[in-house]
Amino acid sequence: MPDEPLLTLSIPELPPPRRGKVREVFDLGDRLLFVASDRISAFDCVMPNGIPRKGEILTRLSHHWFDLTGSWLPNHRLDAEGASLPAVLQPYAAQLQGRSMIVKKAKPLAIECVVRGYLAGSGWKEYRNSGTVCGIPLPAGLQESSELPEPIFTPATKAETGHDENISFDQAADIVGRDIAMQVRDLSLKLYSFAREYARQRGILIADTKFEFGLHEDGLLLIDEVLTPDSSRFWPADLYESGRSQASYDKQFVRDYLETLTWDKTPPAPALPEDVVMKTQAKYIEAYERLTGRHL
């Protein structure tokens, strides 16, 4: 296991990457190179140190789901996991191994496709105030972490910085067009339902998740990462109990640590101590191994 996380990557032969909170996106001309770093963010701030192998876990999990669903849900992946790299990338093979993916150039839709199967996070806050989630009425008497009668599609706007904003289906339709909005709603619900049953058999509840779709000459494609601890709320099934918050396979150790500090949640963020890094890494690894049945 490497001692140092991969936080940034430079490939001088290529144009400078588009850099997100976690991912670097390099332009290969007719294709894109996605590289998942080991950066981790909390409260919309990127921590100065990361979680070793986190980017590898996100990428390998995305490959896993693409393998399982590619026959009925087209995605942007061009090469399967373990495929050889183009010549221009060979000098960087050690850094890219396990954490990179070459994908089609699709035009991302300007919405996040969120599906919720349980009442948590911003959905729980809204429900307590109004009995709705993203304007969708829900039965009375639900508790925090309650399983919903059926999964609901609750789109959101995308935010490069700060929080995404929950929107109604009609607002999403205004942004991307009603036909596209209906397609991504139906695909998102189908994908979530498939993944939820698959994960439940492996001891994980997928409380909610977000998908991204893009337009390509091949049609509508599932893009970006999919069903990872960064894009989903994964709960251990054996510890689940409605009426309270849940243990989860994500960066909760990071958030819990930061809440003990006097930090005001604005950059620069404080460095994470080693025990928090290792506990967070262990959660990501456990989620990967449970879902794939493979050791990292």
Secondary structure, DSSP 8 states (H G I E B T S, - for coil): --SS-------TTS---EE-SSEEEEE-SSEEEEEE-S--EETTEE-SS--TTHHHHHHHHHHHHHHHHTTTS-BSB-S-TT----GGGGGGHHHHTTTEEEEE--EE-SEEEEEEEE--HHHHHHHHHHSEETTEE--TT--TT-EEEEEEE--EE--SSS---B--HHHHHHHH-HHHHHHHHHHHHHHHHHHHHHHHTTTEEEEEEEEEEEEETTEEEEES--S-TTTEEEEEGGG--TTS----SSSHHHHHHHHTS---S-SS-----HHHHHHHHHHHHHHHHHHHS---
